[in-house]
Amino acid sequence: MLKSINNRPETRCRDDDIDMPYRKEQFVTGEFYHIVIRGIDENRIFKDINDHYRGIFSIYEFNNAKAVAIKDRRKVRLHFKKILKKAKENPPLFIDYRDKLVELAAFCFMPNHLHLLIRQLKDGGITKFMRKLGAGYGRYFNTKYKRKGHVFQNTFLAIHIKNDRQLKIVFAYIHSNALSLIMPKWKERGIKKLKEAIQFIENYKWSSYQDYIGRQNFPSVTERKFLLELMSGEKGCKNFMEDWLKYRGKVKEEEFNKLMLE
């Protein structure tokens, strides 16, 4: 799907940069989708802190119908820190000039995959965004680690979110995914140390959760208004997450499996 192109001084993503198979499903503009994209053969795609920052930069910068050029990958982290700093100022001193393809509502980075909660803004927007994201990050990854070939699996997985209940469940699931890093079997066995689990999720940097509970982390990356209203604000997000961790087993298994893409 995502063909990485090496040895270019500049990263410029176009639709012909990559080779993506035809997808049967048609993404509906205005609708939400839970999307997962994995490293090929379950390989790690985020190996160090710079990879994580590059991933954050990528889900922001490649959400753009316009061509995106990155002339010096070494300056990406510094450039993105400036964007984040301006986004935290009140009032913000920067203007978002992107022609956005999607509304990115939530995300979580895991070592070998990433979860996204996306609402399509333009016809074909999700497919184009995932093409640009995969091509741009894949090229960076191959150049950095002196490798060739695909970085991501053949295609990304996507599930249509059909109602508010499902949207809340996916919101909690995406952000609680990071818990597997310290409690690998928590989904099957439950959580014995709830406070530790909540603290870990709230302090996990590589997701959008901190921004939902009032801790500015990557505030310019996600658009949170809709979900914050649905979840009854920052306190509602925290309460729902805690309840989710306590009572995960009360969600019907059939419904859960349809939404989680595991």
GIHU-V829901 format. One record per run of one state. SS is the DSSP state (@ for helix, = for strand, . for the rest). FROM is the first residue (numbers start at 0). TO is the last residue. If there is no record, write none. Layout:
# GIHU-V829901
ss: [SS & SS]
from: [FROM & FROM]
to: [TO & TO]
This chain:
# GIHU-V829901
ss: [. & = & . & @ & . & = & @ & . & @ & . & = & . & @ & . & = & . & = & . & @ & . & = & . & = & . & @ & . & @ & . & @ & . & = & . & @ & . & @ & . & @ & . & @ & .]
from: [0 & 10 & 12 & 14 & 17 & 31 & 39 & 42 & 48 & 61 & 68 & 70 & 72 & 88 & 101 & 110 & 112 & 120 & 124 & 144 & 151 & 152 & 156 & 160 & 163 & 181 & 185 & 189 & 193 & 203 & 206 & 207 & 208 & 212 & 224 & 230 & 232 & 250 & 252 & 260]
to: [9 & 11 & 13 & 16 & 30 & 38 & 41 & 47 & 60 & 67 & 69 & 71 & 87 & 100 & 109 & 111 & 119 & 123 & 143 & 150 & 151 & 155 & 159 & 162 & 180 & 184 & 188 & 192 & 202 & 205 & 206 & 207 & 211 & 223 & 229 & 231 & 249 & 251 & 259 & 261]
